[in-house]
């Protein structure tokens, strides 16, 4: 890594605050921008601008610890993230958040964490830990913690539940914003949610919903992750509401992160004809101002958080600097790996075949309908396929068995059925299962499902594909969520698993990412927790059979 913190850089300088571009030189002394001056004689044609910011992401969903995430992200010009450590908090509580902060400090990158507001997310699932109001207060008092993370219990906020309102009061006490999570919430309910103090939402999936929330005073985070992709539906907010727009990925799997990050969204927005200055202000200035981030915006006296790109149309990243440290150049990371601890909780024994057998109890059963590129699901009524008194997967109709197993203690697995995964044989499984991160598996044959689940139990976390008795796996020993190894190796292994899942029939773009959301109860309509089938509209358990 280049540790020379004093240097000069010449080219086309992009001043987002003044909305001007001019030829000149940036002088950096001890990691701080000492001067910026115009010089029309500068020969360099590249562009110098502030570094990029992901305005809402769960680092854990990259399956990488923060220090390894940074190694990949800087290659794409990202210098900072607004990170909700909600995933590890559900496993390890406040100690998990401390782990993320400490690990992030070990590399030159700017991680700004939130105080996870909903741990556990609901009382309808088993989590590894809980975060109390006192712990929220402790977190929000910290300099590294910039906001109250997404308030997923939107019915509680709308109905002014005392416990939820107290969380918002703590954020107000420290003058820190509160993030939202209200998919599909509109009308008077949306107004009440925002009036309670919620400032952003990354869950909008229609322009109508986004415009209504902006009208009530909310900022909208346009999301393009590995599973949830709302860029195309919302990018035209830039036309009239660029000051109310931020860009984020929310959840990004490691192989996708190797290919690109927020830079890809910028390229697409510019290709659609939007002015690069307008796009970049939304990506960079809006999150800096909203969350009060200590990220340089290419002004004299700022930390030298900068990127160099070839031009403002192709937007290829040539160099990335954080605090004046050159951290990436021409597609290569310059950040070294650091040693990683392995905090975890995994207290479950292997399961047996008979534990996932389902006896028929009706002529129709409710089936989860997964949708590609969406976190929301539907519900279908299907005639069960029965073999030897056991309801089994029906490959012809693409109805597969899904299992969620509590990994924090001994209990019986919850079993249901799901459509649209497309598997023709084998099974896939993961210990990344939002929000409580129990084990989730989908498969054709019961034997393969059990084999996949037990492989994860043996490794105390991971993602796996089982086919013809063979097991391929990416171990995730850090909280059962993250790899402890090199980011590029983890990304390659994950890519191989993704290819294996598609070889056995998966039709979803990101089958593991979609799988991880099938236990996410706070997003309707039908999901499966370790305690049973759950109706996200009524917020109650529902029988499998009708």
Secondary structure as UniProt FT lines:
FT   STRAND          7..15
FT   TURN            16..19
FT   STRAND          20..29
FT   TURN            30..31
FT   STRAND          32..38
FT   TURN            40..41
FT   STRAND          47..50
FT   STRAND          52..57
FT   HELIX           59..62
FT   HELIX           66..73
FT   HELIX           74..76
FT   STRAND          78..83
FT   HELIX           86..92
FT   HELIX           94..104
FT   TURN            105..106
FT   STRAND          110..115
FT   TURN            123..124
FT   HELIX           133..140
FT   TURN            143..144
FT   STRAND          145..151
FT   HELIX           154..158
FT   TURN            159..160
FT   HELIX           162..173
FT   TURN            174..175
FT   STRAND          177..180
FT   TURN            183..184
FT   HELIX           187..195
FT   TURN            196..197
FT   STRAND          198..201
FT   HELIX           207..215
FT   TURN            216..217
FT   STRAND          219..224
FT   HELIX           231..234
FT   HELIX           235..237
FT   HELIX           238..241
FT   HELIX           242..244
FT   STRAND          245..248
FT   HELIX           254..259
FT   HELIX           262..271
FT   TURN            272..273
FT   HELIX           276..280
FT   HELIX           281..285
FT   HELIX           286..291
FT   TURN            300..301
FT   STRAND          306..309
FT   TURN            312..314
FT   STRAND          317..322
FT   TURN            323..324
FT   STRAND          325..329
FT   TURN            330..331
FT   STRAND          332..333
FT   HELIX           353..356
FT   STRAND          365..370
FT   TURN            372..373
FT   STRAND          377..382
FT   STRAND          385..387
FT   TURN            388..389
FT   STRAND          390..392
FT   TURN            395..398
FT   STRAND          399..405
FT   STRAND          414..419
FT   STRAND          427..430
FT   TURN            434..437
FT   STRAND          439..443
FT   HELIX           446..459
FT   STRAND          462..467
FT   TURN            468..469
FT   STRAND          470..475
FT   TURN            479..481
FT   STRAND          482..483
FT   HELIX           487..503
FT   TURN            504..505
FT   TURN            509..510
FT   HELIX           511..516
FT   TURN            517..519
FT   TURN            521..522
FT   STRAND          526..529
FT   TURN            530..531
FT   STRAND          532..535
FT   TURN            536..539
FT   STRAND          540..541
//
